[in-house]
Amino acid sequence: MHTGQVLVVESESPLTVSEILSSLDIPPSTVLAVFEDTIVPHTSLINDDIRLDLVVVSSGG
C-alpha cells in the first residue's frame, strides 16, 4: 500500500471494514480505517459508497 493510492472495492452486499481490508490483502492489524476524521472499528458494516482513508499503524521496539 502506497501513500495516495486509491483502491476500490465493489460488492452487491454490505461488508465489514475487516472484510474489505482482507479482500485487498491488507492485514487489518496493520491499519486504522478513518472516515471523516473518525476512526471506524473494523467490525463496522459498510453498506453505501464511502471513502475510507487507511492509516498505517507503526510498530516496533
N, C-alpha and C positions, 0 to 999 in steps of 0.2 A: 504494500500500500504506500502510495506516494502523496505528499502534500499537494493539495489542489486537484487530485484525481477524482473524477466523478464516476461512481459505479451505480448501475441501475438494476433493480430487482423488480420483476413483474410477476404478479400472482393473481389468480382468479379468486383466491380465498385469503382471509386475513392471516398474517404471520406474526409471530413474536419477533422482537428485536434479535433474540438469540438465533432463531431460525434464519433470519435474514443474514446475519453475520456468518452462520455456518454455510449458507448457500454461496457465499462469496469466499469461502475458505479462509475466513478471518477468525482466529480463536477468540471467543467472547471475552476471555480473561485478559486480553491484551489491549482492549479499547473501552472507552466510555462513549455511549451514544448520547448526542446532545441535540435537542430540538428547541429552537428559540431561546437559547441561553439557559435551558433547564436540562439537567441530566435525566435521561429516560432509563428506567430499570429494564434490564434485558428480558424480563418477563412480560413487558408491555405488549399488548396486541395492536398491531398496525393494520387498519382496515381502510385507509384512504391514502391518496397520493400525498406524500410528505417528503421533505428533505431532512435527512439526519446527518449531522456532522459527527465524524468519528475522531476522538482524541486518543492518541496512543498513550498508554499508561507505561511509564518508565519503571523499571525495577532493577535491582542490583544491590551491590554492597560496597 
